[in-house]
């Protein structure tokens, strides 16, 4: 018999407690069941160990979707890994344009909200006792999809020249052990080059129009460097997983490939096509950066609710992160 998950909905992460766009949901197995209580130890997935939680940040082109849209995915991720899964909302760019374009809610606002949420859960929030999380030693694995891949990179890579408000606290930076990203947007100029209509559709509204020869280079996360201290011996490097579906017609694989190549260079300082044998053990990044651009075959958002391949890939990544804790 399957064990029922518990859930907590609409938890505020800012002082604006009544704004549903500044709230998050939690899905978890009660503590007694994690430890093999009355329901039996074999009836729930292994994993979690009370060490922390997964966070899924939704996509939607910075202008749509809600945490509730991903309740089923959160439950399946919890079932696959045994980890509690948190799903936040963040404020969105309106789909209705204002008379003054500068009055639109824009980047980095969405990411500032996400950072505020992450700071709250790692530095302020007391997890429910029944979730069995050790609040004194929290590890976090982040999952970004589509535009939220850009958001997570803007926080955990050094975007301070463009958006200094996105700098994470040392406590948050230490807590994050892994970041998985699927169908990600990373280089806006490259995206517009491939899909010109995207400027009018959502990029101009979310980032501001770039006319007269200007570009979005300052927001290209494939140019961002590692944050200071992120590779200190006292800090475990973040493990990264990049996923891209062969069936995605909305975001093309070169986005993910460019980000993958960039991460390899950041952690290894050698070209991604250099033979692995030429890299020292200390520089070998294959344990911290991985990709899968062939397993997933469904459309952009359909991978989140498809045949289970996405959840399995993320679950395997979480297990590899957990093994290092």
N, C-alpha and C positions, 0 to 999 in steps of 0.2 A: 504493500500500500504506500502510495506517495505521501510524503510528509508535507503539510501545508506550510507555505511561507507566510511570514508576517510582513506588514507594510505600514509605514508612517507617511502620511501625505501632507503637503503644504506647510513644511517647516520653514519659517522665515530665516534668512541669513543676513538681513540688514535691519536697521531700525524701522524701515518702512514695512512693517509686518503685514500690512493689508494688501500689498501689491503682489498678485500671483506671479508676476514675472521675476520676482526676487525671492522665490521660494524653491524648495527642493523636496523630493520624495526619496524614501529609503525602502528597499526590499531586502529581507534577510530571513535566515532560519533562526528560530529562537535558540538561546544559549543551551538549554537543556538537551535539545536535539543535536546540536553541534557536538556535544560531548557524549553522545550515545545514551540519552535518557530513556524514558519509557518507550519511545517509538523504536528504539534500536539503532545501534550505531551504523548499520549497513544500509539504512533507508534514506540517508541524505548523502550528497556528494562529499568527498574528502576535500580538504582545502580550507583556506581562511585562517585557521588556527588562532582566531581572535587577534590577528596581527594588524588588520586594517580593512580597507574597503576599495572597491572599484568605483570609478566615477565615469559615467557616460555623459558627454556633453553633446547635445543634438546639433544637427546642421540646419539647413533651411535658408541658405544664401543671406544670412544675417537679418532676415526679414520675416521668417515664418517658422512654424512648428512650435510644439509645446512638450514639456516633459511627459504629459499624459499620453502623447502619441507613441511613446517608447516603453510603456509599462510592460508589454509582453516581452520585449527584448530584455528589459531589466530582470524579469523573472527567469528567463532562460539563461542569462549570464550567471545569475545567482545559483541556479540549479546546476549549471555546468562546472562552476568553480568552487561553490561553497562560501564565497566571499559575499558580504553585504554589498549591494549595488546602490549607489546614490545617483539621482538624475536631477540636475538643476535646470531651472529656467534662467533666462537673462533677458533684459530688455531688447526689443527688436526695432529695426528701422521700419518706419511706416511704409506701407504699400501705397499710401496716398501722399502725393507730394505737396509740400507747403508752398505758399507764395514766396517765402524766403528760403532758398535752398539750404542756407547755412543753419536754419533752424531744425533741420532733420537730425534725428539721433543717429550718430555715425561712429565709426571706428575712431578711437579705441573703446568707446562706451560699452559695447557688448563684451569685450574682453576684460574691461575693468570690472564689470559685474561678475564675470566668471572668476577672476582673481579674488574678488571680495568673498565669493562663496568658498573658494579653496582655502583662503586664510581663515575663514570662520570654522570650517570643519577640522582644520589641523591645529588651530590655536585657541579656539573659544568653545566649540561645541562639546557637550558631554553626550556621547552616544548612549542610546538606551541600554540599560543593564542587560536586558534580554537578548541584545545583539551579541553580547560576549566579546566586545572589542576592548582591547587594552588601550585606554585613552592616553596612557603615558608613553606608549611606544607604537605610534601609528605609522603604518606604511600605506602608501596610496599608489594605485595603478590607474592611470587616466586613459580614457578612450575618446578619441575625437573622430568625427565623421564630416566630410565635406568642408564647410567653412570653419567648423570648430577645430579642425586640424591646424588651420592658420592661426586660430586664437591660442591654442596651446603652445605652438611654436613661438608666438609673440611673447609669451610669458616665460618660457623655460629656455629660450635662446635670448641673446642680448639684443633687444630691440630699443635700448635706452636712447639711442641717438634720435629715433623717430617718436617713440612713445615711452618716456621715462616713468610714467604712471603704472607701467605693467611690470615693474620689478618685484619679484616675489621675496618674501621674508626668508631669512636663513632657515627658519624652522620648516617652512613649506618646501623650500628647495631640498632640504634633507629628507623630508617625508616621502617625496615622489620617487618611486623606484622604477617605474616603467611607464611608457607612453605608447599606445597603439593608435594608429591613424589609418582611416580607410577613405578612399575616393577623395583625397585631400586637395584643397586649393592652397597653393604655396606661392606661386609667382603670378600676380594679377596681370602684368603686361603680357606674359606668355599666354595666359588664359584668353585675354581679349584678342590677341593675335590669331588664336585658333577659333574662338567663338566671338566674333565682333559684336553680335547683338547683346552680349552679356553686359556691356557698358551701360546701355540704356535700360536693360532689364533690372539689374540690381547693383552693379559695382559703383556707378556714379552716385547713387543714393547713399550707399553704405560708406563710401570713402571720399566722396566729392568728385566732381567732374574734373578731368585732366585734359584741358584743351591747350591750344597754342604750343604744341610740341612738348608739353610736360608729360610725365609718366608716373607710375606707381612704384618706382624703384625703392623708395624708402620703406615700403611695406612688403617688399619681397623677402620672405623669411628664409629663402635659400641663400641670402647674403649675410644673414645674422651669424655672429660668432657665438661660441660658448660663453656663458656668463662667468664672471670672475669667481674662482673658487669651486666651480662645478666639477673639476677633476682633481681636487685636493685629495690626498691620501686618506683623510678622515671622512670623506664623502664617497659613497658608492656612486659610480656613474649611472646615469639613467639608461635603462635598456629601451630600445626603440624597435617598434614593428610597424612597417608600412605595408598596407594591403591595397590592391587595386584589382577590380573586376575586368575581365576581358569583355564583358557585356555592357559596360558603362558607356553610354553615349552622351552624357552630360559633362563629365570631366574626363579628359584623356590621360592615358598612362604617362606621357612625358612630364606631367606635373609631379607624380609620385617618383618617377625615375630621377628627376632633377633633385628632389629633396633627399632621396636615398643617397645619391652621389655626394651631396653636400655634407650629410651626416658622416659618411665614411671619411671624408677629408677632415672634418672637424675633429674626429676622435683619433684619426690615424696619421694625418698629415702626409699621406701618400695617395697617388692617383688610384681610383677604384679599380682600374684595370691592371694594376701592377700585380704580379704573381704573389699569392699569399705567402710563399716561402721566403719572400724578401722582407717580410715584416717580422719584427721582434715579438716575443710573447707579450711584452708590456704594451705594444702598440696594436696587437691583434684585436680588431674591433668586431669581429664576427660574433662575439659573445654579447655585444651591446647594440648592434644594429643589424636588423634582419628585414627581409621583405618576402612577400608572396604576391606575384602579379599574374598567376596562372590558375590557382584553384577556384577562385570565385568567378562565376559566369553570368550572374544575374545583373539586372539594371541597377543604376546608381543607388537608389534607396531600397530596392527589392532585396539586396543582399542582407539587409537587417531583419527581414522577415521571410527569408527563403528556405532553403533545404537544410539549414543547420550548419553549413560549412563555415559561415562567418563566426558563429558562436564557438564552434570547435577550434578554429584558428586562434581566436582571442583566448579561449580557455587554455590552450597549449602555451601561449605566451605568458599568461598569468602563472601557470605552473612553473615555468622556467624562472620567472622572477621570484616566486615563492621559495624555490629551491636555494636561492642565494641569501634568504633572510635568516 
